[in-house]
Amino acid sequence: MRSKVTVVLLFLNVVLFYYIFQLADRVKIHENSRRVLGSEAAGIDGFIRTSPTVPTVAAEKRDENWWLTQPFEWPANPNAIARIVNELQFLDHETSFAVADLAKTNQSLADYGLENPALTLSFRSGGRDFPLRIGDRTEIGNRLYVLSPDGARIHVVNRSLADSLGLDLAQLRSNSIFTVPVFEVRSLAIQTAAPANLRIRLRREGPRWLFETPILARANKNEAELAINGLNALQVRRFLDTREADPGRTGLATPQLRITLEGNSRRETLLIGLPVAPPTADQPAAPLEVYAKIEDKAAVFVTAISPRLLETLRTAQESLREQRVLDFEPASVTALTLAAPDQPEINLQRLEQSTEGWQLVVRAAGGQAPATQPADTEVVATLLQRLQLLAATRFLSDAPSAADLENYGFNRPVREFTLHLSTGGGLQGSEPTTVTLQIGAKPGERAVAYARVTNAPFVYQIEPDLLEDVPVDALFFRQRLLRELPEGTRITALRLVDLTRERTLVEKSAPADNALTPATIVAGETDEARRTTLTTLLQNLRRLRAKRFVADRFEREGATVNGEMVAWRYRLELSLSLTGGVAQNVTSALYLSDRLGGTTQLAGTEEFNGVTFEITQELIDAIFALTYAPQHDPGAPSAESLPPGSP
């Protein structure tokens, strides 16, 4: 019994699947029977649209791109072409009937507008042409009559076919002039009109852009690619007919600019002629309409170009040139030498196995071996960044004579920076690993300085602020962090003394077996401002930093500044308990001058081999609050000094 049921179920499944496949085939046959065009529509690679009322338009596919070939040769709008091709490939009819049956009803092709159609599209596929005639609209349903390519059947199709095929020339053509995208561009060439007739060529080399002509120099990558993007953004505003495109009128017989973009196995050259109308004085930044054409194309058109881009192209030799004098990465610098006339050389070296640490090499007198001391990492990093960003304000000469170099002060440069690089610098990355920058100046000219790299011929004009901001002084590069107490070191006492009166202004001691901390130093203080001041003072003494070094020595009488003695006014004493091995108790003394200005106060100490320096603004403010207020605070006003009626 069970076997019979199983057999019956299998039989029913077979029948069911048979009907499903039959139904699917019928649906497929029905769908295919509605298609106007067959397999010939799958490989369309060209078409010609003709009409008695509008100009003939022809297009063909070249590689992966579509081009208009009539009425002129020009890149086609890919969206418009895709719309036409898709419409043909998926063209369905509502109904159809044979042309041979027309005679039975005393009708002809003319009754459907197909004898002399208003629109004919002949498309090419597989090397053959297939004409498609589009006739009148139907009286009901707003549909169209279409004659099949073999002329055997008339199809009634949707009106969307006429909408797609009826796109005007402005919609079928691409508005873009250049088709090479910026990432593909390998070179940019510009030629100006006579009499200058200057030829400029830039080429891409990896991430860089370089000038090849008229000089071998670095180009500004950002400016070059902005210019190329500007060229790619140019669009056709309108095409000129044959009567308008007179070379004498357009200026294209001797173009003002000839611009060539070269990509991967293709190049495009744009000729820019005369302006359509003179620029208006009231809108100098408005886009300027000019006549233009692609060099190997006959079509002449009008495009609008911004005055800034036009000026950039005309002055490309300078506007696209790299303004930075040096070409290096700060991380590649292993050593730096700074020299100036009649001053000792400053030598800085990057510490081995360190990307940030630097040391200062100090030449000792008497032929002794040079000594080293830590250099300030931030100062060196700032200097390297300034050298990397040092930019020309003007390109003075690309081939200076010996007299020119002497005139610019390079016979005795006021500064000379020598960079030792771990990788080669220069245009090709293969020059020696030592680059020397010289800065010259003319006597009496303080507002202008000149720069050159010794292994390159160029002379630049630069801003002179580098001369003022970077002195040739070893103290300028010395590590400004004088002291940073380890966590295990305790400050057990703090005392601030006014030396002129031998009076103690502040005295704090830590509890037994404890240290002065922000919490303990303010114990017993009721004034919130004073509590903040003491906390700031303690933090700055634990991490003592110089704002600027004045001298690498300490004099107990005071500091000598500009030939004058500035006496010490205060002494700040710290009692320290050092840990690590055997505990030690030491006293640290810091001598301070009066505040010499809003941002200046001197300090000196016998520690750190003796040094005199300016303290930081935060420490100046803290000491000022502790020294000025007790002496000059007038206190609360008396009742007699208050105006009548005051509370």
C-alpha distance (Angstrom), angle and dihedral (degrees) to the residues before:
residue distance angle dihedral
M1 . . .
R2 3.79 . .
S3 3.80 91.6 .
K4 3.81 90.8 55.1
V5 3.83 91.1 51.7
T6 3.79 91.0 50.0
V7 3.80 92.1 50.7
V8 3.79 91.5 49.2
L9 3.83 91.9 50.6
L10 3.80 92.3 49.7
F11 3.80 90.3 50.0
L12 3.80 91.6 50.9
N13 3.83 90.8 50.0
V14 3.80 90.9 52.2
V15 3.79 90.9 50.5
L16 3.81 91.4 47.5
F17 3.80 94.0 51.0
Y18 3.79 90.3 46.4
Y19 3.79 91.8 56.4
I20 3.83 91.7 45.0
F21 3.81 92.0 54.3
Q22 3.78 91.1 44.5
L23 3.80 91.0 51.6
A24 3.84 92.5 47.7
D25 3.80 90.9 50.9
R26 3.79 91.1 49.2
V27 3.81 91.5 50.1
K28 3.79 90.1 48.6
I29 3.79 92.1 48.0
H30 3.79 89.7 47.9
E31 3.79 92.1 51.3
N32 3.79 92.9 47.1
S33 3.79 90.6 47.2
R34 3.82 88.6 59.9
R35 3.82 94.2 54.1
V36 3.80 112.6 102.7
L37 3.80 94.6 -158.4
G38 3.76 127.4 42.8
S39 3.80 133.1 -156.2
E40 3.80 90.8 -42.2
A41 3.82 88.7 77.7
A42 3.81 92.7 60.4
G43 3.81 96.1 75.1
I44 3.81 105.0 37.5
D45 3.80 109.4 162.2
G46 3.81 102.0 163.2
F47 3.78 145.2 6.6
I48 3.82 143.4 -173.1
R49 3.79 121.7 -146.9
T50 3.80 115.8 -159.5
S51 3.79 130.6 -177.7
P52 3.81 135.3 160.9
T53 3.81 91.1 -128.4
V54 3.84 104.6 44.4
P55 3.83 134.1 41.0
T56 3.79 117.7 -87.2
V57 3.81 114.1 -97.9
A58 3.80 123.1 -158.9
A59 3.80 128.8 -178.6
E60 3.78 135.5 179.2
K61 3.77 137.4 -173.9
R62 3.81 117.2 -114.8
D63 3.77 113.7 -171.7
E64 3.79 101.5 -47.8
N65 3.81 97.5 -25.5
W66 3.80 133.4 80.7
W67 3.80 122.1 -132.5
L68 3.79 132.3 -170.1
T69 3.80 110.5 -127.0
Q70 3.83 98.0 177.9
P71 3.01 137.5 81.2
F72 3.84 82.1 5.3
E73 3.77 136.7 -13.6
W74 3.81 111.1 -97.2
P75 3.83 139.7 133.2
A76 3.79 110.9 -83.6
N77 3.77 126.6 -128.5
P78 3.83 102.0 -99.6
N79 3.81 92.9 -152.3
A80 3.81 93.5 52.8
I81 3.83 92.4 46.7
A82 3.80 91.6 47.4
R83 3.81 89.0 52.1
I84 3.82 91.8 54.2
V85 3.82 94.6 44.8
N86 3.81 92.7 47.4
E87 3.79 90.9 48.5
L88 3.80 90.7 54.1
Q89 3.79 95.3 44.0
F90 3.82 94.1 50.7
L91 3.82 97.9 33.7
D92 3.84 108.7 143.6
H93 3.78 128.2 -177.1
E94 3.77 129.0 -138.3
T95 3.79 90.0 -146.8
S96 3.79 139.0 -22.5
F97 3.77 140.0 -160.3
A98 3.79 136.3 -167.4
V99 3.79 121.7 -95.8
A100 3.81 88.6 -138.8
D101 3.83 89.7 65.4
L102 3.83 94.0 58.4
A103 3.82 93.0 84.8
K104 3.81 90.2 60.0
T105 3.82 89.4 65.2
N106 3.81 95.5 37.5
Q107 3.82 91.2 -109.8
S108 3.81 133.8 131.2
L109 3.80 140.2 -169.5
A110 3.80 88.7 -89.7
D111 3.82 90.3 66.1
Y112 3.82 88.4 63.4
G113 3.83 96.5 41.4
L114 3.81 91.1 -107.8
E115 3.82 100.2 113.9
N116 3.83 92.9 73.0
P117 3.81 100.6 6.4
A118 3.80 122.7 -155.9
L119 3.79 89.4 -133.2
T120 3.79 133.4 24.6
L121 3.77 126.5 -176.3
S122 3.77 119.4 -167.6
F123 3.80 112.2 -172.1
R124 3.77 127.6 -169.8
S125 3.80 123.1 -136.1
G126 3.80 129.3 162.2
G127 3.81 91.2 -2.3
R128 3.84 93.4 -56.6
D129 3.79 131.3 105.0
F130 3.81 120.9 -130.0
P131 3.83 116.1 -166.3
L132 3.78 118.1 -150.3
R133 3.83 117.6 -168.2
I134 3.81 118.1 -155.5
G135 3.81 113.4 -156.9
D136 3.79 138.7 177.7
R137 3.75 129.3 -36.0
T138 3.79 118.4 -99.2
E139 3.79 118.3 -106.7
I140 3.81 91.3 -123.8
G141 3.80 128.0 37.5
N142 3.82 99.0 17.9
R143 3.80 93.0 -101.2
L144 3.80 133.8 142.8
Y145 3.77 136.7 -120.1
V146 3.82 113.4 -128.6
L147 3.79 127.0 -175.7
S148 3.80 114.1 -140.6
P149 3.85 117.7 -117.9
D150 3.83 91.4 -106.5
G151 3.82 90.7 50.7
A152 3.81 92.4 -126.0
R153 3.82 102.6 110.9
I154 3.78 139.6 35.1
H155 3.81 114.1 -142.0
V156 3.78 128.3 -160.6
V157 3.82 106.5 -141.8
N158 3.78 139.4 173.2
R159 3.80 119.8 -78.8
S160 3.88 90.1 -119.7
L161 3.82 88.9 83.5
A162 3.81 91.3 66.4
D163 3.80 90.8 45.3
S164 3.82 91.2 54.8
L165 3.79 96.0 42.8
G166 3.80 92.3 42.5
L167 3.84 95.9 63.8
D168 3.78 109.0 133.0
L169 3.79 124.4 -121.5
A170 3.81 93.6 -97.9
Q171 3.82 89.3 58.3
L172 3.80 94.7 44.6
R173 3.80 96.7 51.5
S174 3.78 125.8 71.3
N175 3.79 116.0 -112.9
S176 3.80 92.2 -148.2
I177 3.78 118.4 98.7
F178 3.80 101.4 -165.3
T179 3.79 119.3 44.8
V180 3.84 99.3 -174.8
P181 3.84 107.7 100.0
V182 3.80 118.8 -137.5
F183 3.81 94.2 -109.4
E184 3.83 90.1 57.0
V185 3.81 97.3 45.7
R186 3.79 110.8 111.3
S187 3.79 98.8 176.3
L188 3.79 141.7 11.5
A189 3.80 119.9 -153.0
I190 3.82 125.4 -172.4
Q191 3.78 128.0 -175.6
T192 3.79 122.2 -174.2
A193 3.79 126.6 -151.8
A194 3.79 126.8 -97.0
P195 2.96 139.6 -48.3
A196 3.82 90.3 37.5
N197 3.81 93.0 32.6
L198 3.80 88.1 178.8
R199 3.80 117.6 -179.0
I200 3.79 117.2 -154.2
R201 3.78 126.0 -179.3
L202 3.78 129.1 -177.9
R203 3.78 125.3 -174.9
R204 3.76 133.5 -168.2
E205 3.79 117.7 -120.8
G206 3.79 110.6 -178.2
P207 3.80 107.4 -58.6
R208 3.82 92.6 -16.3
W209 3.77 135.9 82.5
L210 3.80 119.2 -145.2
F211 3.80 135.6 -170.9
E212 3.79 113.1 -123.4
T213 3.80 97.2 175.7
P214 2.97 143.4 63.4
I215 3.84 86.2 4.1
L216 3.77 135.8 4.8
A217 3.79 103.3 -115.4
R218 3.77 142.9 126.2
A219 3.79 118.0 -83.7
N220 3.79 125.3 -147.2
K221 3.81 105.2 -103.3
N222 3.81 95.3 -155.4
E223 3.80 94.8 46.7
A224 3.81 92.9 45.6
E225 3.80 93.0 50.9
L226 3.81 92.0 43.5
A227 3.80 88.4 54.6
I228 3.83 91.1 49.4
N229 3.80 90.8 47.9
G230 3.81 88.1 50.5
L231 3.81 90.0 52.7
N232 3.81 91.5 48.3
A233 3.80 89.0 51.5
L234 3.83 92.4 58.1
Q235 3.79 112.8 111.7
V236 3.77 136.5 -169.3
R237 3.78 112.1 -105.2
R238 3.79 96.0 -175.2
F239 3.80 140.8 -22.3
L240 3.78 122.5 -121.1
D241 3.77 123.3 -128.2
T242 3.79 121.3 -129.0
R243 3.81 94.0 -90.0
E244 3.80 93.6 51.8
A245 3.81 95.6 44.5
D246 3.81 95.5 75.9
P247 3.85 107.9 150.8
G248 3.79 91.4 -139.6
R249 3.79 91.1 55.8
T250 3.81 97.6 41.7
G251 3.81 96.4 41.2
L252 3.80 91.0 -134.4
A253 3.79 93.8 127.0
T254 3.82 86.4 73.0
P255 3.81 103.0 17.5
Q256 3.78 121.0 -153.3
L257 3.80 90.5 -135.7
R258 3.78 134.4 16.0
I259 3.83 110.8 -162.6
T260 3.81 123.2 -173.7
L261 3.79 127.7 -171.6
E262 3.79 115.3 -167.9
G263 3.79 120.6 -161.7
N264 3.78 136.6 162.5
S265 3.81 104.1 -32.2
R266 3.81 92.8 -30.6
R267 3.77 137.7 83.9
E268 3.80 133.0 -170.4
T269 3.80 126.2 -163.1
L270 3.79 123.7 -162.3
L271 3.80 121.1 -160.6
I272 3.80 116.0 -154.3
G273 3.79 116.9 -160.1
L274 3.79 134.9 176.0
P275 3.81 126.3 -31.7
V276 3.79 115.5 -94.2
A277 3.81 87.7 -133.9
P278 3.81 131.9 1.2
P279 3.83 114.8 -91.3
T280 3.78 114.6 -96.3
A281 3.79 118.0 -115.8
D282 3.81 93.4 -142.0
Q283 3.84 92.4 57.1
P284 3.81 106.6 35.3
A285 3.83 93.2 159.7
A286 3.82 95.1 51.5
P287 3.84 115.8 115.0
L288 3.79 112.5 -91.7
E289 3.81 118.5 -131.8
V290 3.80 111.9 -135.6
Y291 3.80 136.4 174.5
A292 3.80 113.1 -109.8
K293 3.78 144.8 163.4
I294 3.78 140.6 -177.6
E295 3.79 106.9 -103.9
D296 3.83 98.3 -123.2
K297 3.82 95.0 36.9
A298 3.79 126.5 82.2
A299 3.81 96.6 -145.1
V300 3.82 115.7 106.7
F301 3.78 117.4 -159.7
V302 3.78 144.6 167.4
T303 3.79 121.6 -111.9
A304 3.80 133.1 175.1
I305 3.79 119.1 -126.9
S306 3.78 126.9 -176.1
P307 3.82 115.9 -114.5
R308 3.81 89.3 -126.2
L309 3.81 93.2 56.6
L310 3.79 90.9 43.6
E311 3.81 91.0 52.2
T312 3.81 90.8 46.1
L313 3.80 90.7 54.6
R314 3.79 93.5 45.5
T315 3.82 92.4 50.2
A316 3.81 96.3 33.5
Q317 3.80 92.6 135.1
E318 3.82 88.6 70.1
S319 3.82 105.6 16.1
L320 3.83 93.4 55.7
R321 3.78 95.3 38.6
E322 3.79 121.4 109.6
Q323 3.79 106.6 -104.2
R324 3.79 94.7 -164.3
V325 3.79 109.4 101.8
L326 3.81 97.1 -151.9
D327 3.78 129.5 47.1
F328 3.80 111.0 -154.4
E329 3.78 143.5 106.1
P330 3.83 116.1 -116.7
A331 3.80 90.7 -134.5
S332 3.83 89.9 61.8
V333 3.83 94.4 58.3
T334 3.81 111.5 104.4
A335 3.81 98.3 172.0
L336 3.78 138.8 9.0
T337 3.80 130.1 -159.6
L338 3.79 123.1 -165.6
A339 3.81 120.4 -166.8
A340 3.79 136.9 175.6
P341 3.82 133.3 173.4
D342 3.83 115.3 -76.0
Q343 3.83 92.6 0.0
P344 3.82 131.3 105.1
E345 3.79 116.0 -100.5
I346 3.79 118.5 -102.5
N347 3.80 112.7 -137.8
L348 3.79 121.8 -167.9
Q349 3.78 124.5 -177.0
R350 3.77 131.0 -170.9
L351 3.77 111.0 -123.8
E352 3.78 114.7 -111.2
Q353 3.79 116.1 -99.8
S354 3.81 89.6 12.5
T355 3.78 129.8 107.4
E356 3.81 95.1 -166.3
G357 3.82 110.2 21.8
W358 3.82 118.6 101.1
Q359 3.79 134.9 -178.5
L360 3.78 132.2 -156.2
V361 3.81 117.0 -131.6
V362 3.80 109.9 -147.4
R363 3.78 117.6 -161.1
A364 3.80 109.5 -134.8
A365 3.80 123.4 -142.1
G366 3.80 123.5 -114.3
G367 3.77 95.8 37.9
Q368 3.79 93.7 -69.4
A369 3.77 121.5 150.8
P370 3.79 114.0 -84.8
A371 3.79 117.6 -100.3
T372 3.77 126.5 -137.8
Q373 3.76 130.9 -144.5
P374 3.79 132.2 173.1
A375 3.79 115.9 -81.4
D376 3.78 123.3 -145.2
T377 3.79 106.5 -98.0
E378 3.81 94.6 -156.1
V379 3.81 92.6 51.5
V380 3.81 92.8 49.4
A381 3.82 92.1 45.1
T382 3.82 90.4 50.1
L383 3.81 91.4 49.8
L384 3.82 92.3 49.6
Q385 3.78 90.5 48.8
R386 3.79 91.1 50.2
L387 3.79 91.1 49.9
Q388 3.80 90.7 48.2
L389 3.82 91.4 50.8
L390 3.81 95.8 39.6
A391 3.80 101.9 132.5
A392 3.77 134.7 -168.1
T393 3.78 117.5 -116.5
R394 3.79 88.3 -166.2
F395 3.80 137.0 9.6
L396 3.79 102.3 -128.4
S397 3.78 105.6 177.6
D398 3.79 138.4 -6.7
A399 3.80 94.4 -168.2
P400 3.82 109.2 26.4
S401 3.78 120.6 -175.8
A402 3.79 123.7 -132.3
A403 3.81 88.6 -100.1
D404 3.81 90.1 52.9
L405 3.80 91.9 51.7
E406 3.78 90.7 50.5
N407 3.80 90.9 47.7
Y408 3.81 90.1 54.2
G409 3.81 90.7 51.3
F410 3.80 99.0 -107.7
N411 3.80 93.7 128.8
R412 3.83 84.5 74.8
P413 3.82 107.6 13.4
V414 3.78 116.8 -156.3
R415 3.82 90.4 -140.3
E416 3.77 134.0 19.5
F417 3.80 122.3 -172.7
T418 3.81 117.8 -169.8
L419 3.80 115.6 -166.4
H420 3.80 121.3 -163.3
L421 3.79 108.9 -155.8
S422 3.77 130.4 -162.0
T423 3.83 88.3 -146.8
G424 3.77 128.9 38.1
G425 3.80 118.5 -92.5
G426 3.77 132.4 -161.3
L427 3.78 133.1 71.9
Q428 3.79 98.8 -45.8
G429 3.79 99.4 28.5
S430 3.84 88.8 -121.6
E431 3.82 102.1 92.5
P432 3.82 120.8 110.2
T433 3.77 116.4 -65.9
T434 3.80 91.4 -117.4
V435 3.80 119.2 82.6
T436 3.79 121.7 -175.7
L437 3.80 122.0 -161.3
Q438 3.79 117.6 -163.4
I439 3.79 123.8 -164.1
G440 3.77 118.5 -160.9
A441 3.78 134.2 -173.9
K442 3.77 137.1 -171.7
P443 3.81 117.2 -120.6
G444 3.80 110.5 -95.2
E445 3.83 94.1 12.8
R446 3.80 108.0 110.8
A447 3.80 98.5 158.8
V448 3.82 96.3 60.6
A449 3.78 135.0 53.1
Y450 3.78 133.1 177.2
A451 3.79 131.5 -141.4
R452 3.78 137.7 -164.3
V453 3.79 137.8 166.7
T454 3.79 110.1 -129.3
N455 3.82 95.5 -133.1
A456 3.83 93.5 49.5
P457 3.82 129.0 63.9
F458 3.82 98.7 -135.9
V459 3.80 126.1 111.0
Y460 3.82 119.2 -159.6
Q461 3.77 133.8 -169.3
I462 3.82 111.7 -132.1
E463 3.78 140.2 175.6
P464 3.83 111.5 -87.6
D465 3.83 96.1 -136.9
L466 3.83 91.8 102.6
L467 3.82 89.1 65.6
E468 3.78 91.8 53.7
D469 3.80 98.0 41.2
V470 3.82 99.0 46.0
P471 3.82 112.2 52.1
V472 3.80 121.3 -168.5
D473 3.78 91.6 -116.7
A474 3.79 127.0 122.7
L475 3.82 89.5 -145.1
F476 3.81 89.7 63.6
F477 3.81 90.6 62.0
R478 3.81 97.9 39.3
Q479 3.79 117.8 118.1
R480 3.80 105.3 -89.1
L481 3.79 94.5 -158.7
L482 3.81 100.7 89.6
R483 3.75 99.5 172.7
E484 3.77 139.3 7.8
L485 3.77 110.9 175.8
P486 3.79 115.7 -139.8
E487 3.76 116.9 -116.4
G488 3.80 91.0 -107.5
T489 3.84 93.2 57.5
R490 3.82 112.8 96.5
I491 3.81 126.2 -152.7
T492 3.79 101.9 -144.1
A493 3.81 100.2 176.1
L494 3.79 141.2 13.0
R495 3.80 127.1 -164.6
L496 3.83 130.7 177.4
V497 3.82 114.7 -165.4
D498 3.82 130.0 -170.3
L499 3.82 101.6 -137.7
T500 3.79 96.0 -162.0
R501 3.79 91.7 60.5
E502 3.80 99.6 21.4
R503 3.77 86.4 -127.4
T504 3.78 125.4 146.7
L505 3.80 110.7 -128.8
V506 3.79 99.3 178.0
E507 3.79 130.0 15.2
K508 3.77 125.2 172.9
S509 3.79 130.2 171.3
A510 3.76 127.9 -171.4
P511 3.80 120.2 -123.7
A512 3.79 116.0 -98.7
D513 3.82 113.4 -65.6
N514 3.79 89.8 2.5
A515 3.79 138.3 97.6
L516 3.75 137.9 -126.5
T517 3.77 105.8 -95.9
P518 3.81 131.2 163.7
A519 3.81 85.7 -92.0
T520 3.82 99.2 48.0
I521 3.80 98.2 38.3
V522 3.80 92.5 61.3
A523 3.79 94.6 45.4
G524 3.77 108.9 130.0
E525 3.82 93.7 13.1
T526 3.80 112.4 125.5
D527 3.81 99.8 179.8
E528 3.82 109.6 89.0
A529 3.83 93.6 -153.9
R530 3.81 91.3 52.9
R531 3.80 91.3 47.6
T532 3.83 89.4 54.2
T533 3.81 91.3 46.7
L534 3.81 93.7 51.8
T535 3.80 91.5 47.4
T536 3.83 91.1 51.3
L537 3.82 90.7 47.3
L538 3.78 92.7 52.5
Q539 3.82 92.9 48.0
N540 3.82 92.2 50.8
L541 3.81 92.5 47.8
R542 3.78 92.5 51.9
R543 3.80 88.6 51.2
L544 3.80 103.4 31.8
R545 3.80 113.5 -170.4
A546 3.81 130.9 177.2
K547 3.77 119.5 -136.3
R548 3.81 90.8 -158.4
F549 3.79 134.6 -10.0
V550 3.80 117.5 -122.3
A551 3.81 100.9 -179.2
D552 3.79 139.2 -6.7
R553 3.80 91.0 -129.2
F554 3.80 138.7 63.6
E555 3.80 126.0 -132.2
R556 3.78 117.8 -166.9
E557 3.82 93.3 -146.5
G558 3.77 93.4 57.0
A559 3.80 144.8 -80.0
T560 3.79 124.0 -55.4
V561 3.80 110.6 -134.7
N562 3.81 121.0 176.4
G563 3.81 89.6 -17.5
E564 3.80 94.6 -52.1
M565 3.78 127.6 107.6
V566 3.81 116.5 -122.4
A567 3.81 108.4 -163.5
W568 3.77 123.2 -137.5
R569 3.80 111.9 -106.7
Y570 3.81 103.2 -179.8
R571 3.78 139.3 29.5
L572 3.78 119.9 -152.0
E573 3.80 113.1 -161.3
L574 3.78 127.7 -166.0
S575 3.78 126.5 -170.8
L576 3.79 109.9 -150.2
S577 3.77 130.7 -167.3
L578 3.79 108.4 -155.3
T579 3.78 120.8 -157.5
G580 3.76 131.9 -163.6
G581 3.77 118.3 91.4
V582 3.81 105.3 -13.1
A583 3.81 116.1 13.5
Q584 3.82 113.1 -116.9
N585 3.78 132.7 -167.5
V586 3.81 115.1 -149.6
T587 3.79 136.1 168.4
S588 3.79 122.4 -132.6
A589 3.80 118.4 -160.5
L590 3.79 125.0 -164.1
Y591 3.82 118.8 -172.8
L592 3.79 118.5 -150.2
S593 3.79 134.1 -164.9
D594 3.77 125.8 -145.3
R595 3.77 114.7 -80.4
L596 3.81 102.8 -83.3
G597 3.79 95.7 -166.4
G598 3.75 143.3 -24.7
T599 3.79 92.5 -66.4
T600 3.81 104.6 19.5
Q601 3.80 132.7 84.1
L602 3.79 126.2 145.1
A603 3.78 128.7 -135.0
G604 3.79 133.2 -174.8
T605 3.76 137.4 -174.5
E606 3.77 140.3 175.3
E607 3.78 88.4 -133.6
F608 3.82 123.0 92.8
N609 3.85 88.2 39.5
G610 3.79 89.8 -58.7
V611 3.79 121.4 -56.6
T612 3.82 141.6 176.3
F613 3.79 119.6 -153.2
E614 3.79 147.4 152.0
I615 3.79 114.9 -98.6
T616 3.78 124.7 -130.7
Q617 3.80 122.3 -91.1
E618 3.81 92.6 -111.9
L619 3.81 91.0 56.0
I620 3.83 91.6 44.1
D621 3.79 91.0 55.5
A622 3.81 93.4 46.7
I623 3.83 94.0 50.4
F624 3.80 91.7 43.5
A625 3.79 90.9 54.5
L626 3.82 90.6 52.2
T627 3.82 97.1 43.4
Y628 3.79 105.3 34.1
A629 3.81 101.9 42.6
P630 3.84 98.5 56.2
Q631 3.81 90.9 51.2
H632 3.78 102.2 39.4
D633 3.79 107.2 26.8
P634 3.83 103.6 117.1
G635 3.80 91.4 -157.4
A636 3.79 125.4 -142.3
P637 3.86 115.1 -22.4
S638 3.81 116.3 -105.5
A639 3.78 121.1 -113.6
E640 3.83 91.0 -112.3
S641 3.84 92.0 57.0
L642 3.79 94.6 54.1
P643 3.83 119.1 96.9
P644 3.82 116.3 -107.5
G645 3.78 112.7 -82.7
S646 3.79 94.2 23.8
P647 3.82 114.9 138.3
